């Protein structure tokens, strides 16, 4: 039987938010302990500003509060931050970026630029390949 449900955990990375300036939306620290894979799913809603861009950054580290955060190198990513980023023309679009590095803690940040109107977006972390399955719900 092909079962994804019992083998993944979904966590909030960036709560759905409306951003009307250029403030970086720094995500929750995701603890990968007990999971071998991590993919961030990004959802954009209405992006009102006609020249806004939204840049994605994946950081990783060894401390629970990510006080040692460093940008994850491209070799630790599945896909690219450029492909996961989006612009004003990507209303209601989705993106994904995966992490395959060795660090335990990871977070996603989305930084708007040229944004002066309401931009709606959010992100989830999908932790997969659980060492102990089935995983709980929620």
C-alpha positions, 0 to 999 in steps of 0.5 A: 500500500502506498501511504504518505499520510502515516509517514510525514508530519506537516508543520507551520513554517510561516503562518499565513500572513498579509505583508504590506512592506518589505519586512522579512518573514522569518519562519519557525525553526523546524527540528528534523530529529526523527525525519530524513527529509524536509520539503517546504511548501510555499503558497502565495495568494493575492500579490497586489503590488505591481513590481514586488518580488519575494526572495526565499532563503533556507538557513540551517544550524545545530542549535535549537534557536538557530543562533548559529544560522547560516545560509544552506549551501546549494548542495544541501538544497533540492531545487533552488532558492531562485526557483522557490522565490516569486514575484507579483505575477505569481498570484495563487501560485505554489513553490517548493524547496527541499533540504537534504543537508546534515543539520538538525534545525532548518528555517525558511525566510521570505523577504519582500522587496518593492512591496507596498501593498497587501501580499498574502503568503504562507509556508509549511514544512513537510517532514518525511521518511519518519524513523518511527511510523505511523506519524501522529495526526496532528 
